[in-house]
Amino acid sequence: MATPISVVQGTAPVTYTLPQGQTFVPEVITAQFNGASAAAAFWPCCSVYSQDGRLLGRFIPPATVAAGDTAEVTYGPF
């Protein structure tokens, strides 16, 4: 069984390179969005890419975040 990891915290976009021989199977992704400088409501999107840069999936929640508001969004299960 794989050991769960907390990948990184930081500002978007966030990248993490896996060590040689390891695999990454996301079970859930959570992110905090700050719309303080947004001009309008926005969709908090999560894009997942392969190690070679191919887009594997783009995940968008069912509701927008209002301009000036903040939100914690959970993506999953995958």
Long-range contacts (C-beta under 8 A, 24 or more apart in sequence): 17-51, 18-51, 26-76, 26-78, 27-76, 27-77, 27-78, 28-74, 28-75, 28-76, 28-77, 29-59, 29-74, 29-75, 29-76, 30-72, 30-73, 30-74, 30-75, 31-72, 31-73, 31-75, 32-70, 32-71, 32-72, 32-73, 33-65, 33-70, 33-71, 33-72, 33-73, 34-70, 35-65, 35-66, 35-67, 35-68, 35-69, 35-70, 35-71, 36-68, 36-70, 38-65, 38-67, 38-68, 39-67, 40-67, 41-65, 41-66, 41-67, 42-67, 44-71, 44-73, 46-73, 46-75
